Amino acid sequence: MNQIRLRTKIICTIGPASREPAVLSHLIAAGMDVARINFSHGDHPAHADIIARVRAAALAAAKPVALLADLQGPKLRVGDMGAGLVLEAGKTVVLTTAPLTGQPGLVPIQYTELPRVVRRGERILLDDGLLELEVRSISGPEITCQVLTGGLLTSKKGMNLPDASLSIPAITDKDRADLAFALNQGVDWIALSFVRSAAEVRELKALVRAANPFDQPALVIAKIEKPQAVIAIEEIIADADGIMVARGDLGIEMLTEEVPVIQKRIIRLCNQAGKPVITATQMLDSMIRNPRPTRAEASDVANAVFDGTDAVMLSGETASGQYPVAAVQTMAHIIQQAERAMAWGVRFTDAPEAKVTVAQAVAHASCETARDLRARAIITPTASGSTARLVARFRPQTPIIAVTPSAQTQRQLMLSWGIYPLLAERETTTDRMLAGAIRTAQHQGFVSLGDTVVVTAGSVGSQPGATDVMKVHVV
């Protein structure tokens, strides 16, 4: 586990700066809980190599590390720009869907439908919104634009169309091939990019189930980076297993000043629904080049913790930055300070529904009982992880120890706030399950003789999430 046992989890994107075994070991020691594989870059052999290295490093560290496969989605990009091209503000430039190399005044675009979907006066944003164009005219495969904000444009940079309505499939052919590969590799989480509706989440989950009809499936994260997803956020949360607030593209597609408010709302809704939520993009961006973050970045991470995020994510900081290990260490220290300062009496969340299920009531009562008795831990035997997540939903100050017979459940729970998942043998009766969970927590050093613990679970043989047992026990 994290040496300082953070409640908020850390996700690291693995890339050229962090793929070596020694660096991966240092990332795990520094606090990495989840390794993100970005399928926008690299090929399957390279990804397989990274996955094998992460697993080996996790095994050596005796710590579960989840694997998150992040599908590229229908990302629009410019084509081959050779050595790059400087677009000057006030000048005109022609975008073309023809397969050629960029040259002065001419930029190739990989999206062949672009001339059909844009209109005169609409904006086209390039390179994460750093360059801004306005459509002036359209003729065949060519779109003539005026450069509003100029700069250097290099190959394969992203393109956003904030004013256009696109009818692009949410899951591309590349995504389907990457999904099959990732599931074959046994990843724990799949992230779907550029989600617009709950139906797209259901489509991906159906593909995951079809690939593993008899095994425990990988869980699905919906990345919120489109205005349509913000509008449909409650339906998307209901269907997804987790949510990522992908602030990069979201801040391009929407007004930058709206993003903090959207982030807080999404985190609050996910907390209420008991779904893990990730805050991502540019959290410690300056540490790609510098050994220390800006004060604003430190505040950004801390405020995400105060908001109630389950996890914070590093992208370029660990994938390609100069200080990948320092970035994780810095993030862990910021989280630690923020969690120490949290107002726990305020963070303890009452059940929000007018009608509460038995499982929710038992989980809520477990948190209240643990607080009243100042229990050392809330121990949750769980096969699927549902019981532990139900308890985590209420954000108790008491540590949540999830004990599971499933190695995949153990890894999947590494993404959830406040949960420390342990592996144990499957038991055949409820009494043996509860006793075994307490024994496992004791052997792992989470509880000691004389400690009071609260144990909550679903009875042996019950459906996942059917939490119906609570017990107070003195070790």
TORLUM-962250 format. One record per residue (C-alpha): x, y negated, z negated; chain; residue in three letters. Coordinates in nm, 4 decimals. Layout:
residues N
        c1        c2        c3  kette  rest
         X         Y         Z      A   Ala
...
END
This chain:
residues 475
        c1        c2        c3  kette  rest
    0.0000    0.0000    0.0000      A   Met
    0.1032   -0.3683    0.0110      A   Asn
    0.3562   -0.4149   -0.2675      A   Gln
    0.1515   -0.7064   -0.4026      A   Ile
   -0.1798   -0.5364   -0.3140      A   Arg
   -0.3437   -0.8112   -0.1176      A   Leu
   -0.7191   -0.7970   -0.0733      A   Arg
   -0.7060   -0.9773    0.2621      A   Thr
   -0.5506   -0.7556    0.5289      A   Lys
   -0.2816   -0.8446    0.7840      A   Ile
   -0.2951   -0.7458    1.1525      A   Ile
    0.0229   -0.7647    1.3609      A   Cys
    0.0374   -0.7581    1.7404      A   Thr
    0.3207   -0.5305    1.8493      A   Ile
    0.5337   -0.6380    2.1447      A   Gly
    0.8941   -0.6813    2.2576      A   Pro
    0.9920   -0.8600    1.9353      A   Ala
    0.8527   -0.5924    1.7046      A   Ser
    0.8501   -0.2572    1.8834      A   Arg
    1.1844   -0.1311    1.7513      A   Glu
    1.1514    0.1233    1.4666      A   Pro
    1.3537   -0.0843    1.2201      A   Ala
    1.1383   -0.3925    1.2797      A   Val
    0.8169   -0.1909    1.2467      A   Leu
    0.9384   -0.0562    0.9129      A   Ser
    1.0079   -0.4105    0.7933      A   His
    0.6630   -0.5262    0.9104      A   Leu
    0.4964   -0.2492    0.7104      A   Ile
    0.7049   -0.3316    0.4042      A   Ala
    0.6127   -0.6991    0.4437      A   Ala
    0.2390   -0.6224    0.4469      A   Gly
    0.1193   -0.5086    0.7908      A   Met
   -0.2046   -0.3102    0.7534      A   Asp
   -0.3121   -0.2861    1.1179      A   Val
   -0.1010   -0.2693    1.4349      A   Ala
   -0.2664   -0.4311    1.7372      A   Arg
   -0.1863   -0.3034    2.0866      A   Ile
   -0.2666   -0.5725    2.3443      A   Asn
   -0.3751   -0.4053    2.6693      A   Phe
   -0.3444   -0.7354    2.8573      A   Ser
    0.0275   -0.6582    2.8766      A   His
    0.2340   -0.3448    2.9336      A   Gly
    0.1455   -0.0038    3.0732      A   Asp
    0.0295    0.3235    2.9227      A   His
    0.3765    0.4771    2.8739      A   Pro
    0.4878    0.1640    2.6885      A   Ala
    0.1738    0.1662    2.4730      A   His
    0.2157    0.5373    2.3954      A   Ala
    0.5709    0.4691    2.2833      A   Asp
    0.4586    0.1879    2.0521      A   Ile
    0.1800    0.4019    1.9040      A   Ile
    0.4239    0.6848    1.8315      A   Ala
    0.6694    0.4437    1.6711      A   Arg
    0.4026    0.2831    1.4517      A   Val
    0.2865    0.6231    1.3313      A   Arg
    0.6413    0.7332    1.2550      A   Ala
    0.7132    0.4128    1.0626      A   Ala
    0.3865    0.4434    0.8676      A   Ala
    0.4640    0.8045    0.7799      A   Leu
    0.8113    0.7091    0.6592      A   Ala
    0.6645    0.4280    0.4482      A   Ala
    0.3912    0.6569    0.3101      A   Ala
    0.1348    0.3899    0.3973      A   Lys
   -0.1669    0.4235    0.6274      A   Pro
   -0.1532    0.1772    0.9167      A   Val
   -0.4536    0.1464    1.1474      A   Ala
   -0.4157    0.1177    1.5250      A   Leu
   -0.6290   -0.1400    1.7065      A   Leu
   -0.6501   -0.1180    2.0867      A   Ala
   -0.7444   -0.4600    2.2232      A   Asp
   -0.8955   -0.4263    2.5722      A   Leu
   -0.8200   -0.7052    2.8188      A   Gln
   -1.1774   -0.7546    2.9345      A   Gly
   -1.2729   -0.9693    3.2343      A   Pro
   -0.9897   -1.2184    3.1860      A   Lys
   -0.9531   -1.4529    3.4827      A   Leu
   -0.5950   -1.5284    3.5844      A   Arg
   -0.3938   -1.7139    3.8458      A   Val
   -0.1803   -1.5051    4.0802      A   Gly
    0.1912   -1.5003    4.1559      A   Asp
    0.3342   -1.8498    4.1124      A   Met
    0.6936   -1.7588    4.1906      A   Gly
    0.9199   -1.9867    3.9856      A   Ala
    0.6194   -2.1937    3.8785      A   Gly
    0.4538   -2.5096    4.0041      A   Leu
    0.4102   -2.8495    3.8389      A   Val
    0.0575   -2.9868    3.8831      A   Leu
    0.0572   -3.3667    3.8649      A   Glu
   -0.2327   -3.5559    3.7101      A   Ala
   -0.4304   -3.7491    3.9699      A   Gly
   -0.3137   -3.5335    4.2599      A   Lys
   -0.5198   -3.2693    4.4411      A   Thr
   -0.4489   -2.8985    4.4446      A   Val
   -0.6128   -2.6151    4.6356      A   Val
   -0.7081   -2.2902    4.4616      A   Leu
   -0.7347   -1.9919    4.6943      A   Thr
   -0.8458   -1.6329    4.6571      A   Thr
   -0.6109   -1.5325    4.9406      A   Ala
   -0.3333   -1.2896    4.8336      A   Pro
   -0.0305   -1.5161    4.8576      A   Leu
    0.2424   -1.6685    4.6411      A   Thr
    0.1899   -2.0137    4.4951      A   Gly
    0.3476   -2.3097    4.6692      A   Gln
    0.3271   -2.6888    4.6354      A   Pro
   -0.0392   -2.7872    4.6429      A   Gly
   -0.1646   -2.4264    4.6612      A   Leu
   -0.2483   -2.1934    4.3688      A   Val
   -0.3589   -1.8295    4.4208      A   Pro
   -0.6433   -1.7017    4.2001      A   Ile
   -0.7117   -1.3329    4.1281      A   Gln
   -1.0888   -1.3785    4.0896      A   Tyr
   -1.2304   -1.3395    4.4422      A   Thr
   -1.5788   -1.4621    4.3407      A   Glu
   -1.4495   -1.8019    4.2267      A   Leu
   -1.5702   -2.0002    4.5342      A   Pro
   -1.9198   -1.8610    4.4840      A   Arg
   -1.9595   -1.9344    4.1118      A   Val
   -1.8151   -2.2866    4.0750      A   Val
   -1.9785   -2.6125    4.1818      A   Arg
   -1.8563   -2.9615    4.2602      A   Arg
   -1.7847   -3.1571    3.9412      A   Gly
   -1.7256   -2.8500    3.7229      A   Glu
   -1.4066   -2.8040    3.5232      A   Arg
   -1.1474   -2.5316    3.5724      A   Ile
   -0.9052   -2.4830    3.2826      A   Leu
   -0.5682   -2.3103    3.3272      A   Leu
   -0.3087   -2.1766    3.0806      A   Asp
   -0.5286   -2.1729    2.7679      A   Asp
   -0.6749   -2.5116    2.8555      A   Gly
   -0.3428   -2.6948    2.8786      A   Leu
   -0.4144   -2.7832    3.2434      A   Leu
   -0.7529   -2.9200    3.3503      A   Glu
   -0.8898   -2.9453    3.7038      A   Leu
   -1.2170   -3.0777    3.8462      A   Glu
   -1.3768   -2.9170    4.1514      A   Val
   -1.4057   -3.1588    4.4452      A   Arg
   -1.5052   -2.9338    4.7353      A   Ser
   -1.5375   -2.5676    4.8357      A   Ile
   -1.4613   -2.4219    5.1786      A   Ser
   -1.4457   -2.0472    5.2338      A   Gly
   -1.1860   -1.8964    4.9998      A   Pro
   -1.0470   -2.2389    4.9059      A   Glu
   -1.1470   -2.4761    4.6271      A   Ile
   -1.0049   -2.8279    4.6356      A   Thr
   -0.9587   -2.9768    4.2887      A   Cys
   -0.8338   -3.2956    4.1324      A   Gln
   -0.5792   -3.2480    3.8542      A   Val
   -0.7104   -3.4200    3.5402      A   Leu
   -0.4411   -3.2910    3.3049      A   Thr
   -0.1183   -3.1727    3.4634      A   Gly
    0.1750   -2.9559    3.3644      A   Gly
    0.3792   -2.6518    3.4619      A   Leu
    0.1765   -2.3527    3.5838      A   Leu
    0.3447   -2.0110    3.5930      A   Thr
    0.2309   -1.6662    3.7071      A   Ser
   -0.0631   -1.4768    3.5555      A   Lys
   -0.1798   -1.7590    3.3287      A   Lys
   -0.5407   -1.7454    3.2157      A   Gly
   -0.8266   -1.9363    3.3729      A   Met
   -1.1457   -2.0512    3.2003      A   Asn
   -1.4651   -2.1803    3.3612      A   Leu
   -1.6523   -2.3502    3.0747      A   Pro
   -1.9194   -2.5016    3.3024      A   Asp
   -1.9904   -2.1964    3.5218      A   Ala
   -2.2212   -1.9002    3.4660      A   Ser
   -2.0423   -1.5746    3.5464      A   Leu
   -2.1881   -1.2310    3.6152      A   Ser
   -1.8731   -1.0284    3.5499      A   Ile
   -1.8998   -0.6792    3.3979      A   Pro
   -1.7989   -0.6849    3.0309      A   Ala
   -1.6023   -0.3611    3.0738      A   Ile
   -1.3802   -0.3608    3.3814      A   Thr
   -1.2341   -0.0591    3.5599      A   Asp
   -0.9036   -0.1365    3.3904      A   Lys
   -1.0774   -0.1428    3.0516      A   Asp
   -1.2320    0.1986    3.1166      A   Arg
   -0.8930    0.3484    3.2005      A   Ala
   -0.7353    0.1804    2.8976      A   Asp
   -1.0210    0.2989    2.6748      A   Leu
   -0.9778    0.6607    2.7851      A   Ala
   -0.6049    0.6359    2.7169      A   Phe
   -0.6527    0.4718    2.3757      A   Ala
   -0.9102    0.7274    2.2620      A   Leu
   -0.6847    1.0095    2.3786      A   Asn
   -0.4114    0.8547    2.1637      A   Gln
   -0.6449    0.8596    1.8634      A   Gly
   -0.6616    0.4865    1.7894      A   Val
   -0.8835    0.3763    1.5020      A   Asp
   -1.0384    0.0555    1.6351      A   Trp
   -1.1280   -0.0715    1.9848      A   Ile
   -1.1673   -0.4462    2.0447      A   Ala
   -1.3877   -0.5663    2.3315      A   Leu
   -1.2878   -0.9031    2.4784      A   Ser
   -1.5157   -1.1811    2.6046      A   Phe
   -1.8329   -1.0298    2.4590      A   Val
   -2.1478   -1.2160    2.5623      A   Arg
   -2.4269   -0.9978    2.4236      A   Ser
   -2.5045   -0.7127    2.1867      A   Ala
   -2.5853   -0.4945    2.4887      A   Ala
   -2.2182   -0.5072    2.5904      A   Glu
   -2.1164   -0.3844    2.2455      A   Val
   -2.3655   -0.0991    2.2697      A   Arg
   -2.2277   -0.0083    2.6119      A   Glu
   -1.8749    0.0264    2.4747      A   Leu
   -1.9922    0.2261    2.1730      A   Lys
   -2.1745    0.4657    2.4052      A   Ala
   -1.8536    0.5183    2.6029      A   Leu
   -1.6623    0.5859    2.2813      A   Val
   -1.9207    0.8389    2.1604      A   Arg
   -1.9277    1.0130    2.4984      A   Ala
   -1.5510    1.0573    2.4876      A   Ala
   -1.5617    1.2076    2.1350      A   Asn
   -1.9074    1.3619    2.0900      A   Pro
   -1.8076    1.5847    1.7973      A   Phe
   -1.5330    1.3858    1.6252      A   Asp
   -1.5478    1.0735    1.4127      A   Gln
   -1.5396    0.7925    1.6691      A   Pro
   -1.3149    0.4921    1.6861      A   Ala
   -1.4926    0.1815    1.5596      A   Leu
   -1.5714   -0.1171    1.7815      A   Val
   -1.4806   -0.4818    1.7232      A   Ile
   -1.6565   -0.7553    1.9202      A   Ala
   -1.4300   -1.0496    1.9995      A   Lys
   -1.6177   -1.3789    1.9808      A   Ile
   -1.4662   -1.6141    2.2383      A   Glu
   -1.7609   -1.7135    2.4613      A   Lys
   -2.0429   -1.9632    2.3916      A   Pro
   -2.2990   -1.6926    2.4753      A   Gln
   -2.1586   -1.4765    2.1941      A   Ala
   -2.1911   -1.7586    1.9432      A   Val
   -2.5577   -1.7968    2.0378      A   Ile
   -2.6198   -1.4203    2.0023      A   Ala
   -2.3895   -1.3732    1.7032      A   Ile
   -2.6421   -1.2151    1.4648      A   Glu
   -2.7429   -0.9477    1.7167      A   Glu
   -2.3771   -0.8801    1.8004      A   Ile
   -2.2851   -0.8435    1.4322      A   Ile
   -2.5716   -0.5973    1.3864      A   Ala
   -2.4435   -0.3703    1.6654      A   Asp
   -2.0659   -0.4045    1.6228      A   Ala
   -1.8575   -0.2308    1.3562      A   Asp
   -1.6492   -0.5449    1.3119      A   Gly
   -1.6017   -0.8963    1.4498      A   Ile
   -1.2967   -1.0947    1.5592      A   Met
   -1.3133   -1.4738    1.5682      A   Val
   -1.0803   -1.5189    1.8679      A   Ala
   -1.0234   -1.8904    1.8332      A   Arg
   -0.7963   -1.9295    2.1379      A   Gly
   -1.0440   -1.8815    2.4212      A   Asp
   -1.3311   -1.9918    2.1968      A   Leu
   -1.1594   -2.3288    2.1544      A   Gly
   -1.1239   -2.3579    2.5318      A   Ile
   -1.4815   -2.2632    2.6171      A   Glu
   -1.6260   -2.4840    2.3406      A   Met
   -1.5302   -2.8124    2.1782      A   Leu
   -1.2225   -2.7722    1.9593      A   Thr
   -1.3891   -2.9522    1.6695      A   Glu
   -1.6723   -2.6964    1.6708      A   Glu
   -1.4431   -2.3974    1.6138      A   Val
   -1.3862   -2.4377    1.2344      A   Pro
   -1.7609   -2.4619    1.1741      A   Val
   -1.8268   -2.1592    1.3958      A   Ile
   -1.5519   -1.9647    1.2175      A   Gln
   -1.7046   -2.0297    0.8757      A   Lys
   -2.0540   -1.9347    0.9927      A   Arg
   -1.9383   -1.6092    1.1524      A   Ile
   -1.7395   -1.5103    0.8435      A   Ile
   -2.0397   -1.5809    0.6217      A   Arg
   -2.2731   -1.3752    0.8421      A   Leu
   -2.0263   -1.0848    0.8533      A   Cys
   -1.9870   -1.0938    0.4748      A   Asn
   -2.3641   -1.0787    0.4347      A   Gln
   -2.3880   -0.7876    0.6792      A   Ala
   -2.0998   -0.5980    0.5200      A   Gly
   -1.9056   -0.5952    0.8481      A   Lys
   -1.5281   -0.6613    0.8527      A   Pro
   -1.4300   -0.9886    1.0189      A   Val
   -1.0909   -1.0933    1.1549      A   Ile
   -0.9687   -1.4516    1.1887      A   Thr
   -0.7274   -1.4691    1.4813      A   Ala
   -0.5149   -1.6896    1.7079      A   Thr
   -0.2432   -1.9451    1.6312      A   Gln
   -0.2517   -1.8867    1.2564      A   Met
    0.1268   -1.9279    1.2233      A   Leu
    0.1935   -2.0239    1.5835      A   Asp
    0.4963   -2.2429    1.5115      A   Ser
    0.6736   -1.9381    1.3660      A   Met
    0.7125   -1.8050    1.7194      A   Ile
    1.0033   -2.0506    1.7355      A   Arg
    1.0645   -2.1671    1.3771      A   Asn
    1.1440   -1.9778    1.0549      A   Pro
    0.8802   -2.1697    0.8561      A   Arg
    0.5177   -2.2594    0.9304      A   Pro
    0.3673   -2.6058    0.9334      A   Thr
    0.1692   -2.7165    0.6289      A   Arg
   -0.1429   -2.7194    0.8458      A   Ala
   -0.0875   -2.3537    0.9401      A   Glu
   -0.0466   -2.2561    0.5750      A   Ala
   -0.3747   -2.4314    0.4982      A   Ser
   -0.5411   -2.2564    0.7937      A   Asp
   -0.4497   -1.9117    0.6593      A   Val
   -0.5499   -2.0018    0.3038      A   Ala
   -0.8845   -2.1453    0.4129      A   Asn
   -0.9648   -1.8289    0.6090      A   Ala
   -0.9051   -1.6373    0.2849      A   Val
   -1.1275   -1.8781    0.0911      A   Phe
   -1.3957   -1.8410    0.3616      A   Asp
   -1.4013   -1.4646    0.2999      A   Gly
   -1.2267   -1.3211    0.6048      A   Thr
   -1.1394   -0.9517    0.5802      A   Asp
   -0.8198   -0.9881    0.7816      A   Ala
   -0.5939   -1.2454    0.9408      A   Val
   -0.4126   -1.1699    1.2648      A   Met
   -0.0727   -1.2552    1.4084      A   Leu
   -0.0374   -1.2538    1.7880      A   Ser
    0.2681   -1.4068    1.9541      A   Gly
    0.4248   -1.4546    1.6120      A   Glu
    0.5000   -1.0819    1.5874      A   Thr
    0.4687   -0.9743    1.9523      A   Ala
    0.7240   -1.2079    2.1060      A   Ser
    0.8369   -1.4525    1.8393      A   Gly
    1.1836   -1.5013    1.6991      A   Gln
    1.0802   -1.4331    1.3370      A   Tyr
    0.8269   -1.1462    1.3335      A   Pro
    0.9077   -1.0133    0.9863      A   Val
    0.9300   -1.3607    0.8338      A   Ala
    0.5875   -1.4399    0.9801      A   Ala
    0.4309   -1.1424    0.8000      A   Val
    0.6132   -1.2228    0.4765      A   Gln
    0.4956   -1.5829    0.4978      A   Thr
    0.1369   -1.4801    0.5667      A   Met
    0.1424   -1.2375    0.2732      A   Ala
    0.2695   -1.5078    0.0376      A   His
    0.0026   -1.7546    0.1519      A   Ile
   -0.2684   -1.4906    0.1049      A   Ile
   -0.1360   -1.4054   -0.2406      A   Gln
   -0.1483   -1.7674   -0.3549      A   Gln
   -0.4951   -1.8187   -0.2076      A   Ala
   -0.6346   -1.5061   -0.3722      A   Glu
   -0.4922   -1.6124   -0.7076      A   Arg
   -0.6754   -1.9433   -0.6752      A   Ala
   -1.0111   -1.7993   -0.5663      A   Met
   -1.3151   -1.8878   -0.7760      A   Ala
   -1.4293   -1.5316   -0.8364      A   Trp
   -1.7497   -1.6289   -1.0129      A   Gly
   -1.8551   -1.8109   -0.6962      A   Val
   -1.7273   -1.5470   -0.4526      A   Arg
   -1.9228   -1.2664   -0.6181      A   Phe
   -2.2130   -1.2443   -0.3731      A   Thr
   -2.5706   -1.1644   -0.4652      A   Asp
   -2.7570   -0.9301   -0.2323      A   Ala
   -2.9144   -1.1633    0.0291      A   Pro
   -3.2042   -0.9551    0.1577      A   Glu
   -3.5591   -0.9801    0.0350      A   Ala
   -3.5744   -0.6000    0.0610      A   Lys
   -3.2663   -0.4165   -0.0631      A   Val
   -3.1839   -0.0524    0.0117      A   Thr
   -3.0947    0.1982   -0.2596      A   Val
   -2.7353    0.2069   -0.1334      A   Ala
   -2.7037   -0.1730   -0.1478      A   Gln
   -2.8556   -0.1863   -0.4951      A   Ala
   -2.6173    0.0803   -0.6270      A   Val
   -2.3155   -0.0897   -0.4688      A   Ala
   -2.4214   -0.4261   -0.6119      A   His
   -2.4795   -0.2741   -0.9561      A   Ala
   -2.1352   -0.1130   -0.9419      A   Ser
   -1.9754   -0.4541   -0.8898      A   Cys
   -2.1754   -0.6120   -1.1722      A   Glu
   -2.0973   -0.3240   -1.4072      A   Thr
   -1.7265   -0.3377   -1.3241      A   Ala
   -1.7257   -0.7114   -1.3939      A   Arg
   -1.9174   -0.6792   -1.7221      A   Asp
   -1.6916   -0.3971   -1.8485      A   Leu
   -1.3734   -0.5500   -1.7048      A   Arg
   -1.3112   -0.2165   -1.5375      A   Ala
   -0.9694   -0.1381   -1.3941      A   Arg
   -1.1137   -0.0229   -1.0612      A   Ala
   -1.4231    0.0638   -0.8628      A   Ile
   -1.3581    0.4101   -0.7189      A   Ile
   -1.5585    0.5106   -0.4117      A   Thr
   -1.5350    0.8663   -0.2767      A   Pro
   -1.6347    0.8307    0.0899      A   Thr
   -1.6255    1.0388    0.4068      A   Ala
   -1.7118    0.7682    0.6599      A   Ser
   -1.6034    0.4580    0.4681      A   Gly
   -1.9603    0.3272    0.4369      A   Ser
   -1.9720    0.3328    0.0569      A   Thr
   -1.6458    0.1423    0.0230      A   Ala
   -1.7598   -0.1222    0.2728      A   Arg
   -2.0907   -0.1616    0.0898      A   Leu
   -1.9014   -0.2388   -0.2295      A   Val
   -1.6536   -0.4696   -0.0535      A   Ala
   -1.9457   -0.6691    0.0828      A   Arg
   -1.9982   -0.8167   -0.2649      A   Phe
   -1.6329   -0.9270   -0.2947      A   Arg
   -1.5711   -0.8034   -0.6509      A   Pro
   -1.2581   -0.9135   -0.8338      A   Gln
   -1.2141   -0.5500   -0.9378      A   Thr
   -0.9975   -0.3493   -0.6926      A   Pro
   -1.1884   -0.1023   -0.4736      A   Ile
   -1.0213    0.2388   -0.4463      A   Ile
   -1.1673    0.4402   -0.1576      A   Ala
   -1.0884    0.8116   -0.1726      A   Val
   -1.1569    1.0032    0.1482      A   Thr
   -1.0796    1.3430    0.3024      A   Pro
   -1.0502    1.1810    0.6473      A   Ser
   -0.7163    1.0352    0.7583      A   Ala
   -0.8976    0.8299    1.0225      A   Gln
   -1.1390    0.6837    0.7670      A   Thr
   -0.8400    0.5993    0.5492      A   Gln
   -0.6791    0.4083    0.8358      A   Arg
   -1.0033    0.2396    0.9443      A   Gln
   -1.0541    0.1076    0.5920      A   Leu
   -0.7186   -0.0710    0.6124      A   Met
   -0.9093   -0.3436    0.7970      A   Leu
   -1.1623   -0.4057    0.5194      A   Ser
   -1.1227   -0.6623    0.2436      A   Trp
   -1.0221   -0.5453   -0.1021      A   Gly
   -1.0176   -0.1725   -0.0223      A   Ile
   -0.7176    0.0467   -0.1014      A   Tyr
   -0.7865    0.3788    0.0754      A   Pro
   -0.6387    0.7045   -0.0527      A   Leu
   -0.6431    1.0527    0.1000      A   Leu
   -0.7719    1.3560   -0.0928      A   Ala
   -0.9139    1.7027   -0.0362      A   Glu
   -1.2805    1.7396    0.0555      A   Arg
   -1.4912    1.8603   -0.2398      A   Glu
   -1.8021    2.0790   -0.2278      A   Thr
   -2.0046    1.9354   -0.5179      A   Thr
   -2.0801    1.5836   -0.6337      A   Thr
   -1.9207    1.6352   -0.9770      A   Asp
   -1.6008    1.7731   -0.8247      A   Arg
   -1.5934    1.4862   -0.5742      A   Met
   -1.6179    1.2211   -0.8473      A   Leu
   -1.3604    1.3912   -1.0689      A   Ala
   -1.1242    1.4438   -0.7774      A   Gly
   -1.1466    1.0781   -0.6759      A   Ala
   -1.0600    0.9612   -1.0273      A   Ile
   -0.7704    1.2062   -1.0411      A   Arg
   -0.6370    1.0855   -0.7043      A   Thr
   -0.6530    0.7199   -0.8116      A   Ala
   -0.4663    0.8090   -1.1302      A   Gln
   -0.1956    1.0051   -0.9479      A   His
   -0.1440    0.7124   -0.7076      A   Gln
   -0.0900    0.4723   -0.9967      A   Gly
   -0.4058    0.2648   -0.9586      A   Phe
   -0.5508    0.3682   -1.2967      A   Val
   -0.4033    0.5023   -1.6214      A   Ser
   -0.5207    0.6944   -1.9263      A   Leu
   -0.7698    0.4898   -2.1254      A   Gly
   -0.8772    0.2723   -1.8321      A   Asp
   -1.2463    0.2167   -1.7683      A   Thr
   -1.3501    0.2756   -1.4081      A   Val
   -1.6790    0.2586   -1.2191      A   Val
   -1.7323    0.5392   -0.9692      A   Val
   -1.9925    0.5121   -0.6931      A   Thr
   -2.0657    0.7403   -0.3993      A   Ala
   -2.3236    0.9215   -0.1954      A   Gly
   -2.4089    1.2711   -0.3158      A   Ser
   -2.2278    1.5563   -0.1419      A   Val
   -2.4232    1.6481    0.1710      A   Gly
   -2.5974    1.3115    0.2040      A   Ser
   -2.5871    1.0972    0.5175      A   Gln
   -2.3071    0.8394    0.5612      A   Pro
   -2.3951    0.5209    0.3751      A   Gly
   -2.6491    0.6948    0.1482      A   Ala
   -2.4852    0.5673   -0.1722      A   Thr
   -2.6953    0.6887   -0.4647      A   Asp
   -2.4563    0.7662   -0.7534      A   Val
   -2.2894    0.5347   -1.0057      A   Met
   -2.0929    0.6494   -1.3079      A   Lys
   -1.8858    0.4721   -1.5744      A   Val
   -1.5839    0.6770   -1.6793      A   His
   -1.2921    0.6319   -1.9181      A   Val
   -0.9799    0.7954   -1.7730      A   Val
END
